[in-house]
Amino acid sequence: MKKKEHSLPIGFRLSRIDTEQFAILEEVYNPEAETSINVGLQFSAHPQKKGIGVHFGIQFKHKNEVFLLLKTACYFEIDPDNWGSLVNDKEESITLPKGFAAHLSVITVGTTRGILYEKLKEEPLFNQFILPTINVSRIVEEDIELQIA
């Protein structure tokens, strides 16, 4: 399959934000224990709406036990004039150029940071937890191919 070059900007708009999962497991939390953060990023295609979903999850943990988790999704509608440039032969998949996928991811991570802040601001035990900056270029290292058939 011939790889398409994307030299022109891809038009889009943020159409929806969802909080897919949120939980505080207070019984697991130990203020004396070392905390680590795990993050995950996934993409979904929504061809009927000419849309892309970016799903981002974070887990705050002590060793292997999660005490705080949040999963969000941002949905983006792609400009109909640009959608065709993302669709591969026979319309079985779409390819998100690496830079575009990273850009949508940065928006989603920033949105998640705000959601986390709002969820925790009235929680005295947990309001010190913020999502640190995330270098999405280390997560999105290549073009993203999504099946749509």
Secondary structure as GFF3:
##gff-version 3
##sequence-region A 1 149
A	DSSP	beta_strand	12	24	.	.	.	ID=ss1
A	DSSP	beta_strand	36	46	.	.	.	ID=ss2
A	DSSP	three_ten_helix	47	49	.	.	.	ID=ss3
A	DSSP	beta_strand	51	62	.	.	.	ID=ss4
A	DSSP	beta_strand	65	78	.	.	.	ID=ss5
A	DSSP	alpha_helix	80	86	.	.	.	ID=ss6
A	DSSP	three_ten_helix	89	91	.	.	.	ID=ss7
A	DSSP	beta_strand	93	96	.	.	.	ID=ss8
A	DSSP	alpha_helix	98	120	.	.	.	ID=ss9
A	DSSP	three_ten_helix	136	138	.	.	.	ID=ss10
A	DSSP	beta_strand	144	147	.	.	.	ID=ss11
###
